[in-house]
Amino acid sequence: MMTDDTKDMRIKSKVISEGVNRAPNRAMLRAVGFTDEDFKKPMVGVASTWSEVTPCNVHIDELARKAKQGVRDAGGAPMIFNTITVSDGIAMGTEGMKYSLNSREVIADSIETVVGAENLDGLIAIGGCDKNMPGCMMAIARCEVPAIFVYGGTISPGNLHGQDIDIVSAFEAVGKYNQGDIDRKELHEVECNACPGPGSCGGMYTANTMAAAIEAMGMSLPYNSSNPADTTKKHKDCYDAGVALMNVMRKGIYPKDIMTKEAFENAITVVMALGGSTNAILHLLAIAHSIGVKLGLEDFERIQKKVPHIADLKPSGKYVMQDLHEIGGVQAVMKILLEAGLLHGDCLTVTGRTVAENLKEAAPLKENQNIITPLDRPKRKDGPLIILRGNLAPEGAVAKVSGLKVTNITGPARVFDTEKDATDAVLNDDIKPGDILVIRYVGPKGAPGMPEMLSISAILVGKGLGHTVGLITDGRFSGGTHGLVVGHVAPEAQVGGPIALIKEGDMITIDSENRELSVDLSDEELKRRRKEWKKPERKLKGVLAKYAHLVSSASKGAVTDLDLDD
């Protein structure tokens, strides 16, 4: 049945096909390969994040062509266009990390710009590295055309001495080398074997977390998140997405029909069950804002309390995404969660069917495997992503507590205004067990760009301090981070949040059991320090200046279009 929205979509596609005054528009499209027949078809954009700057995206040009062929074979008129990507893994621990979260906005803005300017009728967006996925999804939410997301897929694990390794192994090896546990030759061997080919980082890090969340949300096809990058299955994913997009266009299904509050709750549920990245909180808040769904930290708190952590996946576990793929993938996990009443089965998906209808066809988890535990014998009875609050984080902070031997710590603050200074202190053995590192002025506005702290957190783990030294920051952590770490502290230091007022030696408590992040200072003392605090002066230009001026608090998703005047 054709809805009013479907009629509007087809009328829009005729802007190019009808009218003498549209001859110049058609002339330009003929130059890129359009024929008379193409002008009668819906125009579909394939947003490709292909790039040679990261293995996550190096193969996406081929995937985009597969998606384009699927659209064409299903009756559409497709055209590929590109947007940027940056590599978090390569930028980690450098000034380049200031551009990472910012790139999410650039990706979203650029896709929205092309879809709007070219009057496209539908959209397939293909992402690989961490910020591609939320960037693509934010654009999909804004563009108001039928759309599907495709994940470029996970990398195969590297192998050294018969053991699987990945990019986080390389970061942790730096700490082991500094500690004297491995020599320079071993460090070089880890470097040379950690990343064997195309695809995104292999554990349940940010890329795989967001891919799983998007599949759970219903905005990508079943099995899309767990099919590995360098396989014929991933090629088929992309072709099938092209065909599926034409189906949802004919049915008049739009992102707003799929991306409901219940769909976001499904995404959060899957992230909690799999032990996903803390970045998922930031990105899901931003995507919800883009589609107009009211989602807050309290929703994550509510779902965290009832969803068990059942996946033994890196960084806190043993296995990687390819292992999950081999036992049934995210669909098999969702099947378990649905049967337990933890998912909304009536949510619509890009297949044109509901979550429950899709899962009815999904194969169950393979038996005799150790990657996904039974729900009645979970790794943790509730979700591992928790929201902490207290006088250090009135707007909230985020911690990932999976695999922790120690769940609370009280110790003296070791205060640093840059990640480099903190890293130097760790490498120089100036940080002792029981200390709590404070890295501030690295929030959304402060850095600017809210960089990830994988480098220093991995070095702490490599030096054997991952369970004895706390780390809090108004910056972020990579999905590969594990240990006694707390990020997204809000309000951030740059706007005068309490983290800006901490002094060396102040006693800080991180208590994941009671969800507390506090400093042993009275309200009166904090008020006195706030009166003395002065906002640091900075000279910014270009994209970082614009980002710092516009970006919201991490507790609001660090978006750049919040409460803007018309």
VOGU-3710 file (C-alpha; in Angstrom, 3 decimals, decimal comma):
1> mmtddtkdmr> 0,000/0,000/0,000  1,332/3,442/-0,926  1,354/5,873/1,994  1,370/9,653/1,755  5,089/9,538/2,558  5,655/7,133/-0,340  3,814/9,450/-2,732  5,949/12,357/-1,569  9,099/10,291/-2,208  8,061/9,493/-5,790
11> ikskvisegv> 7,039/13,041/-6,547  10,419/14,176/-5,273  12,220/11,809/-7,655  10,306/13,359/-10,568  11,896/16,748/-9,916  14,689/15,610/-12,203  12,635/13,525/-14,628  9,892/15,946/-15,646  9,760/19,471/-17,047  11,592/21,303/-19,804
21> nrapnramlr> 13,232/23,550/-17,242  14,933/20,496/-15,717  16,911/19,713/-18,877  20,118/21,250/-17,455  19,805/19,077/-14,311  19,382/15,989/-16,440  22,276/16,995/-18,686  24,680/16,952/-15,763  23,436/13,554/-14,582  23,848/12,137/-18,100
31> avgftdedfk> 27,527/12,988/-17,769  27,837/10,610/-14,807  25,996/7,785/-16,570  22,235/8,372/-16,209  19,926/7,317/-19,068  16,338/8,173/-19,927  15,234/5,109/-17,961  17,208/6,153/-14,870  15,288/9,426/-14,683  12,129/7,407/-14,073
41> kpmvgvastw> 13,626/5,662/-11,024  14,197/6,752/-7,421  17,621/8,321/-6,984  19,573/6,547/-4,231  22,775/7,743/-2,618  25,387/5,260/-1,427  27,473/7,080/1,189  30,915/5,478/1,242  33,496/6,069/3,951  36,251/4,443/1,883
51> sevtpcnvhi> 39,734/5,591/2,797  43,279/4,306/2,881  44,032/5,951/6,247  42,723/2,982/8,254  42,239/-0,781/7,781  38,661/-0,317/9,022  37,711/1,413/5,766  40,277/0,356/3,183  37,878/-2,151/1,562  34,685/-0,092/1,630
61> delarkakqg> 35,012/1,123/-1,976  34,307/-2,435/-3,110  31,433/-2,777/-0,637  29,870/0,452/-1,917  29,901/-0,929/-5,462  28,122/-4,078/-4,246  25,429/-1,960/-2,580  25,095/0,139/-5,727  24,561/-3,004/-7,810  21,870/-4,206/-5,408
71> vrdaggapmi> 20,001/-0,910/-5,736  20,273/-0,966/-9,523  19,103/-4,596/-9,830  16,120/-3,775/-7,577  14,989/-0,855/-9,728  16,758/2,206/-8,363  19,159/4,730/-9,841  22,159/4,644/-7,483  25,160/6,934/-7,172  28,123/6,658/-4,813
81> fntitvsdgi> 29,463/9,637/-2,917  32,151/9,794/-0,257  32,736/11,264/3,152  35,739/11,273/5,486  37,058/8,941/8,118  39,838/9,218/10,657  41,551/6,363/12,474  41,171/6,443/16,239  43,792/3,731/16,648  46,380/5,703/14,700
91> amgtegmkys> 45,485/9,028/16,345  45,459/7,547/19,861  47,793/9,242/22,312  48,518/12,126/19,927  47,067/15,569/19,226  45,153/13,918/16,391  42,654/12,488/18,886  41,157/15,963/19,228  39,654/15,426/15,779  38,144/11,996/16,441
101> lnsreviads> 34,764/12,803/17,973  34,625/15,940/15,858  34,794/13,694/12,765  31,459/12,149/13,780  29,837/15,557/13,236  31,699/16,145/9,961  30,540/12,761/8,644  26,924/13,378/9,665  26,917/16,918/8,279  28,497/15,921/4,968
111> ietvvgaenl> 26,096/13,032/4,289  23,105/15,192/5,221  24,426/17,924/2,916  24,729/15,646/-0,119  21,348/13,965/0,389  19,646/17,331/0,792  21,448/19,142/-2,017  21,009/16,348/-4,565  17,359/15,690/-3,652  18,061/11,996/-3,148
121> dgliaiggcd> 15,150/9,645/-2,491  16,954/6,995/-0,462  20,249/6,382/1,287  22,604/3,511/2,057  25,457/4,494/4,382  28,479/2,221/4,824  30,796/2,745/7,793  33,868/1,077/9,239  35,872/2,929/11,899  34,382/4,054/15,211
131> knmpgcmmai> 32,910/7,462/14,323  31,589/6,352/10,917  28,701/4,458/12,413  27,186/7,123/14,660  28,001/9,751/12,029  26,148/7,778/9,363  23,233/7,097/11,709  22,909/10,748/12,726  22,718/11,663/9,048  20,158/8,931/8,389
141> arcevpaifv> 18,082/10,301/11,262  18,186/13,846/9,902  17,693/13,207/6,166  14,110/11,937/6,339  14,447/9,523/3,423  14,263/5,704/3,550  17,690/4,443/4,571  19,777/1,444/5,628  23,142/1,269/7,370  25,806/-1,291/6,414
151> yggtispgnl> 28,806/-2,107/8,599  32,132/-2,690/6,852  32,797/-5,618/9,166  35,270/-6,787/11,768  38,941/-7,544/11,164  40,261/-11,085/11,548  42,334/-11,565/14,700  46,099/-11,410/14,446  48,160/-14,297/15,754  51,449/-14,432/17,621
161> hgqdidivsa> 52,947/-17,538/19,260  49,645/-19,330/18,695  47,619/-16,677/20,516  45,050/-14,282/19,032  46,085/-10,635/19,345  44,658/-7,303/18,206  45,329/-3,560/18,299  44,804/-3,359/22,074  47,531/-5,997/22,453  49,902/-3,492/20,833
171> feavgkynqg> 48,993/-0,715/23,277  49,328/-3,041/26,256  52,660/-4,299/24,907  54,062/-0,778/25,325  53,348/-1,004/29,053  54,858/-4,503/29,233  57,982/-3,288/27,437  58,288/-0,311/29,786  57,886/-2,669/32,743  60,600/-4,962/31,368
181> didrkelhev> 58,258/-7,919/30,835  58,993/-8,122/27,096  61,944/-6,991/24,971  62,050/-4,698/21,924  61,946/-7,676/19,538  58,719/-8,992/21,112  57,164/-5,517/20,993  57,966/-5,297/17,278  56,456/-8,737/16,635  53,213/-7,654/18,340
191> ecnacpgpgs> 53,161/-4,528/16,191  53,680/-6,527/12,990  51,008/-9,146/13,707  48,189/-7,300/15,502  46,255/-6,127/12,409  46,393/-8,687/9,566  44,031/-7,071/7,039  40,893/-5,003/6,398  38,156/-4,480/8,935  37,472/-2,764/12,240
201> cggmytantm> 39,154/-3,625/15,546  38,149/-7,155/16,462  36,934/-7,118/20,056  33,708/-5,718/21,446  35,234/-2,280/21,008  33,397/0,797/19,739  33,021/-0,210/16,069  31,615/-3,665/16,771  29,559/-2,302/19,668  27,868/0,290/17,469
211> aaaieamgms> 27,364/-2,199/14,643  25,596/-4,552/17,063  23,521/-1,678/18,472  22,408/-0,580/14,999  21,424/-4,143/14,069  19,465/-4,424/17,319  17,801/-1,105/16,517  16,609/-2,551/13,217  18,504/-0,147/10,941  20,743/-2,790/9,363
221> lpynssnpad> 19,982/-6,242/8,017  20,213/-9,324/10,255  23,798/-10,637/10,668  25,241/-7,400/9,250  27,159/-6,557/12,432  28,944/-9,868/12,900  29,776/-10,870/9,312  33,560/-10,299/9,008  34,986/-7,675/6,643  37,032/-9,799/4,281
231> ttkkhkdcyd> 34,374/-12,350/3,310  31,819/-13,021/0,581  29,152/-12,750/3,293  30,024/-9,074/3,746  29,767/-8,538/-0,010  26,345/-10,185/0,096  25,388/-7,939/3,049  25,972/-4,897/0,880  24,177/-6,219/-2,198  21,221/-7,314/-0,073
241> agvalmnvmr> 21,098/-3,889/1,579  20,641/-2,315/-1,858  17,733/-4,631/-2,595  16,247/-4,136/0,871  16,388/-0,366/0,556  14,230/-0,474/-2,554  11,789/-2,659/-0,616  11,446/-0,188/2,277  11,093/2,643/-0,244  8,205/0,850/-1,932
251> kgiypkdimt> 6,613/0,219/1,466  7,139/3,814/2,565  9,166/2,875/5,657  11,263/5,733/7,013  13,939/5,831/9,737  11,475/7,528/12,105  9,251/4,431/11,796  12,113/2,193/12,953  14,163/4,364/15,321  11,606/4,589/18,132
261> keafenaitv> 12,268/4,782/21,871  11,703/1,017/22,078  14,255/0,433/19,308  16,853/2,422/21,261  16,036/0,323/24,319  16,720/-2,797/22,237  20,071/-1,330/21,213  21,015/-0,568/24,833  19,964/-4,070/25,888  22,237/-5,726/23,313
271> vmalggstna> 25,145/-3,422/24,224  24,767/-4,347/27,899  24,506/-8,075/27,171  27,609/-8,042/24,973  29,647/-5,804/27,288  30,043/-3,051/24,729  31,992/0,182/24,686  31,276/3,167/26,927  31,206/5,193/23,705  27,853/3,574/22,911
281> ilhllaiahs> 26,246/5,796/25,549  27,607/8,957/23,945  26,674/7,880/20,415  23,192/6,519/21,139  22,341/9,779/22,923  23,482/11,691/19,842  21,561/9,496/17,376  18,412/9,733/19,509  18,738/13,523/19,530  19,005/13,511/15,722
291> igvklgledf> 15,810/11,490/15,273  13,902/13,362/18,006  13,676/10,538/20,562  14,045/11,518/24,210  16,855/9,365/25,556  18,831/10,113/28,712  21,382/8,591/31,054  18,520/7,416/33,235  17,408/5,078/30,434  20,830/3,415/30,431
301> eriqkkvphi> 20,665/3,134/34,232  17,229/1,531/34,099  18,151/-1,058/31,464  21,580/-1,777/32,995  19,913/-3,025/36,176  17,911/-5,755/34,423  20,131/-7,003/31,568  22,883/-9,520/32,420  26,324/-9,436/30,820  26,673/-12,756/28,974
311> adlkpsgkyv> 29,526/-12,314/26,469  33,163/-13,290/27,062  34,468/-10,772/24,537  37,520/-8,526/24,539  38,657/-6,216/26,047  37,630/-7,731/29,396  37,072/-11,223/27,976  38,834/-13,717/25,732  37,070/-13,759/22,366  36,549/-11,444/19,375
321> mqdlheiggv> 33,678/-10,597/17,041  34,667/-13,213/14,470  34,274/-15,874/17,164  30,762/-14,588/17,871  30,007/-14,705/14,143  30,985/-18,371/14,012  28,476/-19,390/16,715  25,476/-17,484/15,343  26,281/-13,787/15,587  24,286/-10,982/17,138
331> qavmkillea> 21,018/-12,459/15,854  21,529/-15,585/17,968  22,173/-13,425/21,039  19,074/-11,348/20,303  17,048/-14,555/19,995  18,001/-15,465/23,577  17,218/-11,968/24,829  13,822/-11,912/23,082  12,851/-15,296/24,536  13,722/-13,925/27,983
341> gllhgdcltv> 11,452/-10,934/27,471  14,329/-8,443/27,362  13,690/-7,099/23,840  10,727/-5,342/22,227  9,834/-7,865/19,539  7,245/-5,679/17,815  9,747/-3,033/16,655  9,883/-2,566/12,883  13,168/-3,168/11,014  14,640/-2,454/7,566
351> tgrtvaenlk> 13,576/-5,915/6,415  10,016/-4,610/6,520  9,340/-7,121/9,286  9,509/-6,864/13,067  12,384/-7,906/15,315  10,408/-10,970/16,422  9,633/-11,972/12,830  13,307/-11,693/11,886  14,440/-13,697/14,902  11,951/-16,465/14,205
361> eaaplkenqn> 14,144/-17,304/11,187  17,459/-16,887/13,040  19,450/-19,988/13,967  20,067/-20,500/17,699  23,506/-20,244/19,255  25,713/-23,220/18,572  26,029/-25,626/21,455  29,238/-26,388/23,368  30,683/-22,896/23,079  32,157/-20,604/25,738
371> iitpldrpkr> 31,623/-17,194/24,149  28,026/-16,537/25,267  26,983/-17,796/28,690  23,441/-18,896/29,602  21,282/-16,100/31,027  21,034/-17,917/34,350  24,852/-18,138/34,613  25,987/-14,702/33,388  29,414/-13,147/33,721  27,629/-10,433/35,668
381> kdgpliilrg> 23,993/-10,355/36,769  23,501/-6,840/35,425  25,026/-4,732/32,647  28,693/-3,669/32,825  28,169/-0,057/31,695  27,211/2,017/34,717  26,459/5,663/35,385  28,256/7,195/38,372  27,103/10,346/40,125  28,300/12,432/43,038
391> nlapegavak> 29,871/15,771/43,839  32,543/15,140/41,184  30,006/14,360/38,464  26,645/16,070/39,095  25,590/15,408/35,467  26,960/11,861/35,520  30,007/9,883/34,449  30,437/6,510/32,752  32,386/3,409/33,784  32,743/-0,082/32,342
401> vsglkvtnit> 33,119/-2,599/35,142  33,287/-5,914/33,268  36,182/-8,100/34,308  37,158/-5,905/37,272  38,649/-7,586/40,325  38,295/-4,353/42,310  35,016/-2,440/42,058  35,809/0,503/44,320  38,812/2,516/45,366  39,524/5,569/47,497
411> gparvfdtek> 42,859/7,253/47,011  44,789/10,481/46,556  44,285/12,474/43,372  47,232/12,758/40,991  46,146/15,671/38,848  47,144/16,322/35,210  45,793/18,780/32,681  47,043/16,775/29,678  47,168/13,089/28,795  50,844/13,388/27,855
421> datdavlndd> 51,858/14,589/31,318  49,873/11,764/32,921  51,410/9,186/30,569  54,921/10,425/31,323  54,210/10,073/35,046  53,067/6,468/34,577  56,046/5,547/32,402  58,424/7,181/34,905  56,912/5,085/37,738  55,617/8,180/39,530
431> ikpgdilvir> 52,154/6,635/39,887  51,753/4,067/42,651  49,066/1,511/43,525  46,186/3,250/45,258  46,589/6,511/43,356  43,761/7,995/41,307  44,846/9,691/38,117  42,804/12,752/37,145  43,119/13,856/33,521  41,061/16,978/32,892
441> yvgpkgapgm> 40,502/19,745/30,341  40,084/16,977/27,753  36,280/17,085/27,513  34,211/18,013/24,449  34,981/21,720/24,821  38,210/21,358/26,759  40,509/19,381/24,484  38,525/20,235/22,361  37,171/16,981/21,002  37,007/14,682/24,048
451> pemlsisail> 39,935/12,389/23,135  40,072/8,715/24,074  42,517/7,533/26,730  43,249/4,023/25,422  46,980/4,647/25,332  47,425/5,489/29,021  44,815/3,004/30,249  46,473/0,210/28,237  49,897/1,190/29,583  48,494/0,949/33,125
461> vgkglghtvg> 47,238/-2,562/32,337  50,567/-3,493/30,736  52,433/-2,319/33,834  50,172/-4,364/36,105  48,352/-1,332/37,522  44,990/-1,843/35,798  43,266/-2,991/39,001  45,155/-0,885/41,540  45,199/2,607/40,023  41,996/4,548/39,350
471> litdgrfsgg> 41,648/6,894/36,392  38,968/9,556/35,956  38,645/12,017/33,101  36,244/14,353/31,352  37,535/12,747/28,162  36,544/9,358/26,768  37,867/5,827/26,631  38,273/3,543/23,664  36,072/0,510/23,434  39,331/-1,373/23,935
481> thglvvghva> 39,851/0,126/27,388  39,450/-1,920/30,535  40,444/-1,323/34,109  39,352/0,902/36,989  38,530/3,870/34,763  35,759/6,487/34,655  35,116/8,821/31,726  32,592/11,375/30,444  32,782/13,250/33,783  30,252/16,079/33,471
491> peaqvggpia> 30,204/19,006/33,738  33,687/19,051/32,215  36,630/21,100/33,511  36,511/23,653/30,682  33,102/24,918/31,864  34,101/24,904/35,536  32,842/21,468/36,501  33,978/20,058/39,866  36,774/18,080/38,170  38,453/21,458/37,458
501> likegdmiti> 38,600/22,160/41,192  40,497/19,029/42,263  43,953/19,506/43,764  46,842/17,090/44,193  46,219/14,813/47,155  42,438/15,294/47,439  40,842/11,990/48,370  38,634/10,621/45,578  36,240/7,671/45,726  35,247/5,532/42,755
511> dsenrelsvd> 32,535/3,123/43,912  30,857/1,131/41,163  28,699/-0,821/43,625  27,028/2,361/44,894  27,472/4,195/41,559  29,400/6,985/43,224  32,129/9,331/42,032  33,022/11,816/44,737  35,794/13,878/46,300  36,154/14,305/50,064
521> lsdeelkrrr> 35,484/18,049/50,038  32,629/19,997/51,574  30,205/22,004/49,477  31,661/25,126/51,057  35,197/24,211/50,006  34,078/23,465/46,450  32,297/26,830/46,286  35,420/28,589/47,566  37,594/26,899/44,938  35,090/27,698/42,210
531> kewkkperkl> 35,339/31,409/43,008  39,122/31,180/42,611  38,979/29,130/39,375  39,817/30,828/36,092  38,840/29,424/32,726  41,951/28,558/30,696  42,529/30,757/27,661  43,011/29,038/24,312  43,598/30,063/20,742  41,610/27,841/18,410
541> kgvlakyahl> 40,813/28,101/14,731  38,978/26,211/12,051  37,044/23,055/12,746  38,215/22,728/16,363  37,139/26,302/17,154  33,681/25,701/15,678  33,369/22,406/17,522  34,393/23,866/20,883  31,897/26,707/20,446  28,931/24,479/19,581
551> vssaskgavt> 29,409/21,143/21,352  27,127/20,150/24,232  27,932/18,252/27,412  28,855/14,587/27,142  25,737/13,856/29,214  23,739/15,159/26,231  25,702/13,162/23,632  28,269/15,880/22,775  26,117/17,077/19,868  26,656/20,346/18,013
561> dldldd> 23,068/21,303/17,195  21,529/21,372/20,663  19,250/24,355/21,411  20,423/26,338/18,406  18,328/29,363/17,525  16,334/29,178/14,296
//
